[in-house]
Amino acid sequence: MKQNVSLILFFLFALTFSFGQNEQDELNIYPIFSKCDQTTGKELESCFNNTVLELVFANFKMPEGIDQGNYSGEVKVLFEVDQEGKFKVVYVDTAHDEIRLEVERTFTQFPQIQAPTYNGKPTYMQFTISFAVPLGTVVGASTANEPTVDSRASLNQEYDQVEELQYTNREYRSGINIPLSHHNYSLFDSNMNRVGTNSHTAQKPYTYAEVNKYYDFESKNQELLKSSRTWLGRKWWNEHLVAFESEDYWFTLDPGVDLQVGKDTEGDINTYNNTRLVYAQGGIGKQFDFFAVVYESQGRFADYFNRYAESIRPDGGNPAIIPGRGIAKEFKEDSYDYPVATGHISYTPSKYFNIQLGHGKNFIGDGYRSLLMSDNSSPYPFFKVNTNIWKIKYTNTWMSLRDVRPEVTADGSFRTKYIANHYLSYNATKRWNIGLFESVIWENDNDRGFDFNYLNPVIFYRAIEFSTGSRGGNALIGLSSKYKINDRVNAYGQLIIDEFSSSDIFGGKGSYKNKVGYQLGAKYYDAFGLKGLLLQGEYNRVRPYTYSHNTVILNYGHNNQSMAHTLGANFSEFITIARYQRGRIFADAKLIFAKRGFEFNTEEDSFFYGGDIYGTEDNRVSDDGNDLGQGNTTDFFHGEFQAGYLINPATNLKIYGSFIYRDFSPEIDTATVFNNQTVWFNFGIRTDLFNWYYDF
């Protein structure tokens, strides 16, 4: 409506500004309108105040729909003039959205002016206006605070100065690791593997910031949003439960679950998992981010899963280790209780470096499996440095691991060992990537502790292994490669060498020192023109005795689980995978065919055949003549199908159903390896933050 005399009378109020002290510090200078540039001191302050008042009267229009005769209330406005001399409304305290929007619009009409300064440097100042209507009765007005560099800011305004903005999904631009989930990573895998991108896809987990360059999380999230007018509806379908953001920091907090109910029909076992979790993430400034999850879980699983969990139980009386999770204690008569906590802090001092300290998992490779380092084992403490420059990404990781077997436990304490590895990824061309890997494991013998020889991020570990003694460490080297045939197809592979002895590797005698493995695989994105369909085929082959060592604690394992391939060693495996997602609906299918070689572990035959990475090579069955699948040869098939619905893309909450068929057929049944078939149905709702591996 047009401005007139009645509107002016309606908004008659006095606008006064005052500082927390009696005199204006000569170092602090008010923002300056062009009409005030010849004034100083109190005159400058008065000129600024009067000009703001004039601009309010000139631009404010009473919103339609507000009954001027009946409306009565107090309006408080907190605004600032920033370092560029721009006006910004920080907060409007009013009961009517129409008035708030009009106040915000009014301030957008203000011109850009000369910024406030402190000691000659641009800063910002905040001001408050408080008034009552009708008739513009004055409530009060003052500066909200002086320049932030002045420690004498008005403390009685401190609470009101805490700035809260609308949450804008800051995690998508942060240095936080994206939780490792094969299905979730498949959603942006094709974007990162387009021909000509300079991405490095082997070092996982990725940070949101490095993926966001190729995959627009924000727009994808917008495509999935459901319309909801209620707070509960928004939180259930679209948003974090708690989300806070200001200019310099942000924070989210969410509860989560992993609730499963199922049936192992062959074992006649009612299965379940009851996980409650809380996870928080946030950032301070532009360089420091954090992520943490606490899980409290109880569960009972299919028969083969329970048997394996109990077969790798730790010393000390606890009945099991839940694969991929951690040590479990008894719960009721036939279940397990297993708490887990993971998290990390991430510091990004520049675009070239990212430094992380955490308790979790890492993965190296482009495949479903990794022969170099996988997320198969329980979480562990780690320190990681990522360096990304030119066409190179160089990752250094140091880890502290535990050996929990009775034969190595000392004074009731689990044995500690350490791993340090380097992985250098180089984009040789716009299609071809090469990766070089080396890793060394050493134990805390002779009170050796953490060996600072291995802190050097560029040294060749093999040389240190020789200098510390032949049994002082176990070094592995590896090679990986990927070739982008086109934007929709790429091929990848890995090679692991655990004992670098060319005469044994190429001698053709089947030496136990021929400890190598390789992987070949391919991915097909938007297969057959169906958008969102990923097809993958992968072959893995690892010879006997790989990852084991003659010093029994120096194997490549943690908490009785392999740090590399889930099946350990002495196997060949072929995997086919299909993944599909359209909107919030998703589905996965996986078929695994494998030939495995186990130890007999009987009184008649207690030799080590090279399948269990925790076996000692001093008990090997033979120096030569070793072949893949030797020992208790077992044919293995695993089929797994899953389909579900993504409830909330912000928290990754999903509802799903799954079906597993497993056939395990050894040549000879023993106490730990015996013929077994499994049909396992499962239904659940889970916050998808990690990979469950049921295919072992």
N, C-alpha and C positions, 0 to 999 in steps of 0.2 A: 504494500500500500504506500501511497505517497507520504513523504515526510511533511509534517506541518507543525503548527505551534503546539498542539496538544501532545504530539509525540515528544517534542523537546521538553515540555513540562513533565511528561511521564518519566523521562530519563534524566531529569535534573539531578545530578549528584556531584559531590565534590571529589576530585581526583587529587590526592596528595601522596607524595612519596617521601619516605624518610629512611635514613640508614640507621644501623644499630649503634652508631656512635654519634657524638654531638657534632663533629666536624668532618667534612669530606676530606679523605686523605688526598693529598695533592697528586699521588701516583694514580688514583682512580679517576677516569674521565668518562662521563656519561656518553651514551650514544647521541649522535648529533644529526638532527634534521638539517636540510640545506638552509632553511630560513633561520637556523640558530647558530650558524657557523661563526658568527662574530661575537658570540657570547661566551662567558666563562663562569666557573664557580656556581653560585646559587642561581644566577641568571640563566645559565645553561640548563640547570635542573628544571627551573620553572618553565622555560621555553619548551623543553621536551614534554613535560606534563601537559601543558596547554595544547600542544600540537596533537598529542595522543587523544585528548578529549575532543578536539575539533574533528579528528578523523573518525572517531566513534560516532559522533552526531551526524557527520556527513554520509556515512555508509550504512549504519544500522537501520534495518527496516523491521518493524514489528511483524513477526510471523503470522500468517493467516491461521485461523483456528485457535488462537489464544484470545480468550475473552478478557479484554483490558479492564472491563468493569469489575469482573470477579476475581481476576488473577491477583495473587499476593504471594510474594516469596522473596527470598534472598538469593542473589546470584554472586558467585565468587569466580573470578577469572585469574588464572595463573598464566602469564605469558613471558616470553623471553625475547631478547634481541641477541642474535648469535654473533659469532666471530666475523661473519660476512655482512652484518648489518641487516639481516632479514628478521622479520617478526614471525614468531611461532607461538600458537596457543598450545600450552602444555596441558591445561586441565580447566574444565568449566563445571562448576558445582551448581547444578540446577535440576529441578524435577522434570523439566520439559526438554525432550530431545530437540524440538523445534527451535527453542532458544539457544541451546548449545550449538546447533548447526549454524544458526545465524551469526552467533558470536565468532565462530571459526571462519565463516565467510567474510565477515567484516574485516578481520585482521589480514585476510589475503589481499585486501585492497590497499593495505598500507604500502608505501614505497620502501625500497631498499635504501638504507641510510648509512652514515658512517658508523662503523662498529665501535662499541665501548672498548676502552684500552686500559691496561694496567702496566705501568712502567713502560709505556710506549708500545706495548704489544697487544694485538687484538685479543679480546676475551669475550665472554658473554655475561649478560646481566638478566636477572629474572625479576618480575614485578607482579604484584597482586592488586586486583580491583575488587572491592566488595561493596554491593549496593542492594537496596531493597526497593521493591515496586509494590504498589503504584506510587506516583508522585516523586520517584527518584530519591527517596529518603536515604541519606548517606549512612552506611554502616562503617566503612573505613577503607583505607587504602595505604599500601606501603610497598617498598621493594621487598620481593620475596627473599632475595639474598644479594650480596655484593658479588663482584667477580670471584670466581672460584679460587683464584690465587690468593685472595685476601682471607686470612685465617679468622678475621673478626666478623664473619657472616652472622646474621641474626639467627641464633640457635633456636629461638622459639618458633621459627618457620621451618626447621630442619625436616620434620616429618612430612610436611606438605610438599617439600621439594623433591622427595623420592619419586622419580619418574617411572611410570608404568605405561608401556605401549602395548598395542595389540600384537599378539604373538604371530610371527611371520615365518615359522618353520626354519629357525636359524640352524638347526642341526644339519640341514641339507647343504650348508655352506661351511661347515665346521671341520675340524681335524679329528672328529670322533670316528672310530672304526665302525663300519657297517657290520652288524652281527653276521657271523658266518652261517649262511643257509644256502644250500645248493640251489633250491628253487628260486629264492629271492635274487641271488646273483645272476641267475639265468635271464632275468627280466632286462638287465642292462648289458649283458655280455655281448650281444650283437653290436650295440652302439660303440663299445670300446674296441671292437675288433674290425672296424671298417678299414678298408685299405686307405693308407695315408695318415691315419692317426698315429700320434707319438705316445700312445699309452703303453703301460707295462702291466700285463694282466696276470703274471705268475705270482707276484708277491701279494699275499692275502693275509689278513683282511684289508680291503681298501678303506680309505677314509672317504667320507662324503664329499669333501672338497675336490679330490682328484677324479671322482666319478661324475660329479656335477658338471664338469666341463663337456662331457659327452652325452649325458642323460639328464634331462631337465626334471628333477624330482618334483619341483613345484607344479609344473603343468600336468605331469602324470597324476599327481595327487588331486589336482583340481578335477580331472576327468572322472575320478572315482567318488567324489563327494556326493553324499545324499542330502536332499533338502530336509531340514528339520528345524522347527521353530522353538523347540524346547531345549533347555540346557542338558537334560539327560539324554535326549536324542542325539545332540551334537557330540557329546562325550562318548556315547556308545558306538556311533557310526563313523565319526570323522576326526575327533580331536584327542589330544592328550588330556588326562584328567586334570592335571595342574600344569599350567604353562605361564611363565612370567618372562617378560622381556623389557629391558630398558636399552638405552643407547649403548651401554658398555658391558652388559652382561645379560644372560638368559638362563632359564632353568625349566626342566620339565620333570614331572614325577608321575609314575603310573603303577598301579597294581597289575598283576598278570597271573596267569594260570597255565598249567599243563595237566589237564584232567582227561584221563583215558579210562575206558571200560572195554573189555574185550573177552575173547574166549579162545583158548588153545584147544581145539576140538580133539586132536590126537592125544594130547597129554591130559585132557579133561581138567583143565585149570581155568578158573575164572581170573582174568588178569585185570590189573588196574594200575593207574599211576595218579597220585594226588600231589601236585606241585602247586604251591602258592609262592608268588615272587613279588618283589618290589624292585623297580629299576628307575634310576635317576640319571639324567644327563644334563649337561650345561656347559657354559663357556663364560670366561671372564676376559674382557677385551677381545682382541682379534687373534690372539696367539695361543691362549690357554683354554683347553677343553677337557671334559671328564665324562666318564660313563661308568656306572656301577650297577650290578644286579646281585640280589641275595635271594637264594632259592631254599625253600624248606619242602622236602619231598618224602613221600612214602610210596612204595609200589611193590607189585608182584607181576612177573612177566611170563612169557611162554616158557615151556620147560627147557628148551635148549639155551635160552637166554639166561635163565636162573642158574643152570648148571655151569655155564661158562663164567658167570659172575662169581660163583663160589669157587671155581677152580683157580681163579687168580686172586683169591682172598689174601689179605695181608697178614703178617705176623701180629700176634697180640690178642687174638680171640675174636676179632670182628669177622662176621661170616662171609663177606663178599666185597668186591669192588664193582660198582655198577659201571659197565663200559662207557667210556667217554665222560663220566661224571665224577665219581670219587668213591672213597671208602664208605661202606654202609654198615650200620649196626642192625641188630635184630629189631623187628617190629611185629608184635603179636607172634603167631606161631610160624607163619610161612611167608613173611614179607620183610621188606628192608626199609630202613630209614636212612636217607643220605642227604645231608645238607651240602650246598655248594655256594660259593661266592666268587664272582668274577668282576673285573673292572680294569680300567686303565685311565691314566692321565696322558694327555697329548699336548705337546708344546711345539709350535711351528714358528721359529724365530724369523724365517724368511721363506720365500717360495722354493728355495732349494733344499731345505731341511725340515724333517719332522722327527721329533724325539718322543718316545713313548716308554712309560714305566707301567707295568700292569701285571695282572694275574689272569691268564686266559690261554688262548691257543693261537697258533700261526699255521699257515699253509703255503707251500711253494709248488706251483704248477698250474697248468691250464686244464687238467683233467678232473674226473670224478675222484680218482685216487691220486696219491702222490708217492713217489718212491724216494723223494728227498726229505720232505717234512709235511705231515698232514695234521688234521685236527682229530685224529682217532683217539688219542689218549686223554686222560684227565687234565684239567687246567693246571698251570704251573706258573711260577713267577718268571717274568722276562723283562729285559731292557732292550729296546730296539731303536736303531737310528736309520732312517730312510733319507738317502741323498738322491735328489732328482735334478739332473743338469744335462743340457744338450740332448742327446739321444740315449742317455744312460740313466738307469735307476740302480742304486747300490744300496743293499740292505744288510745291516749288521745286527745280529740278534744274539744275546747272551741269556741263557736259561739255567735255572736251578731245578734239578730233578731229584726224585726219590726212588730208591730200590727198597721195597717193603717185604722182601722174602725172608723167611726165618733163617736161612743159611747165611745171610749177610747182616742181619740185625745185630747190633752191639749194645749191650746194657739197656735193652728195651727201646733203643732209638733207631729209627730207620736210617739207612745209609744215604748220604748226599753225594750227588755227582753233578757235574756241570757240562753244559754244551755251549759252544760258541760256533756260529756259522756265518759265512759270507755268501751273498748271492748277488751276482752282477748281471743285470739285464741290459742288453744292447740291441737297439733297433738298427740293424745293419742296412736295411732298405725299408721302404714304405710297406713292404709285405712280409719281410723276414726278420724274426727276432731270435737272438741267441742268448742263452743264460748259462753262466758258469757258477758252480756251487762247490763249496767245501765246508766241512764241519769236523769238529773234534770234540770227543768226550773224554773227560778226565775225572778221577775220583779224589776225594779228600783223604789221600793216604799220607802218612808221615806228617800229619797236621799241615798239609799243603794248602788247604783252603782254596779260595779262588785264585787261580794262577794268573798273575798279571801279565805273563807272557802273551796271553790270548786276548788282551785288551786292544792290542794294535789292530786297527780295522783293515789294514792292507797287507799284513804279513801272510806268508804262505804257511798254513798250519802244519803241513807235513814236515817241514824243517824243525818246528818246535817239538813235534812228536818224537823225532829222532833224538833231539837234545835232552829230552826228559826221560829217556829210557824206552825200550821197546814195549814195555807193559805200562808205561806211564800215561798213555793216551791211545785213543782209537780214532783215527782220521778217516773220513770218507770224502770222496770227490764225486762230482756229478756234472752232467751237461743236460740242458734242455733246449728245445727249439720249437718254434711255431712259424707256420707259413700261411698267410692269408691268400687263398686262391682267388677269392673275390669277396664282396661284402657279405655274402651269405654262407660261405664255406671256408673253413680253415682246418689245417692239420697240425698236430702237435706231437711231441714225444719227449721222453726223458731217458737218461742213462745214469745208473748209479754204480760206482766202483768202490767196494769196501776194502779190497786188498789189492793195491796197485803193484801187481807182479806180472809183467807182460809175458814171461815164460809160462806161468801157470794159466793165464787167461787164454793165450793163443796156442798152448802146447797140445791141446786136444786129448789130454789124458784124464780129464775129469777131476782135476785137483780140487781139494777142498778149499784151496786159496783162490780158486776161480769164483770169486764172490761178486757177481755182477747181476744187474737187473735192468730191464728196459721196458718202456711204455710207448705204444703207438696209438694215436687216436685222431678222431675227426669230429667236427660239429657242423651241423647244417641248420641255419637259422631261417625262420619263416618257411619251413620245409614245404615243398610242393605248392608254394604260393599261399599257404595258410598262415596269416599273420599271427604271431605269438606261439607258433609250434617250433620247438627245438628238438632235433634228433641228434643223438650222440652215440658213437661206437668207440670202444676202447679195449685194447689188449695189453695186459701186464704179465710180465714173466720175471721171476726172481729166483736165482739159483740157491741151492742149499748153503747154509752157514752165513749167508749175507746178513748183516746187522748184528751178528753175534761176535764173541771175542774170546780169546784164551784166558783173559782176566775177566772173570764172570760178571763183575759189576760194570764193565765197560761196554755192555751191549747198548743198542740204540733204542732204549725203552724207558718208560716212566710209569710208576705205579702198576707194574706187571702188564703193561700195554705197549704196543709198538708205537714209536714216534713217526713211523713212515706208513707203510701199507697195512691195512687192517688184518690181512691174512698172514702177516709175518714174513716168512721166507719159504723156499722150496715149493713153489706153486706156479701155475699158469692160469690165467683168468681172462675171460672175454665178457664184456659188459655192453649191453644196449640200453639206452635211456631215451625216453620221450617225455618232454615237459610242455605243458600248454597252459596259457592263461588268457582269458578274455574278460575284460572288466574285473569283477571280483571273483569270478569262477576260475578254478584251477584244477589241474590233474597232472599226475606223474605216473609213469610206468617204468619198471626196471627189471631186466632179466640178466642173471649172472650164471655163467657156466665156468666151472673151475676144476682143475686137477691139483690135489694137494698131497703133500707127504708129511706124515706125522711120525713121532717116535712111538715105539711100542710100550716102553716103560713097564716091562714085566721082568720077573726074576730071570727068565730065559734070555731076554734081550733088553738090556738097559743102555744100549749105545745111543749116541746122539746122531740123528740122521739129518739135522740141519733145518728143521722146520720151526722149532721154538727158538726165538731170538735170545731167550734167557738160558739156553743150553751152553755148556762149556765145550769149546773145540778140543780141549784135551781129552774128551771122551768121544771123539768122532769115530764113526764106524770104519772109515778108511781114509788114507791119504789121497788115493787116486780112485778112479772109477765111479765117482759120484755123479749122479744124474738127477734131473729134475723130477720131483714126485717120489723120490726113493723113500723107503721106510714103509709105513702103513699107508699105502696109496689109497686116496679117497676121492671119489667123484662127488662133486658138490654142485647143486643147483639152487638158486634163490630167485623167486619171482615176487615182486612187490608192486602193488597198485594202490594209488591214493587219489582221492578226489575231494574237493571241499570248496568252501566259500570264505573269502576274506571279509571279516566283519568290520575291521577298523584298520585302514592303511597306515594311520599315524603310529599305532602301537603294534601292528602286525599280528593282530588277534585273528585266529582262523578257527573255523569249525570244519571237521573232516571225518571221513571214514577210510579205513585201509584194510587191505587183504594181503597176507603173506603166505606163500607156499614154499616150503624148504625141504629139499631132499639131500640127505647126508649119508653116503654109502661107502664106508671103509672096507678094505679087504678082510680085516680081522677086527672083531669087536674086542675092545679092551675096557678097563675101568673108566677111562676118560674119553675114548674115541669109540663110538658104537653107532650102528645103523639107526637112523632116526628120521622120521618124516613129521613135518609140522604144518598144520593149517591154522592160521591165526587171524581172527577177525578183530578189528579194533575201531572204536569210535571215540572222538575226543574234541576238545576245544583247547587250543594252546596259543600262547604268545610265542611266536616263532623267532627265537633268538640264538639257536644253535642247531647243529645237525645231530639227529639220532641215527646211529648206525646199527641196523639189525642184521646186516648181511655179512656175518662172519661164520 
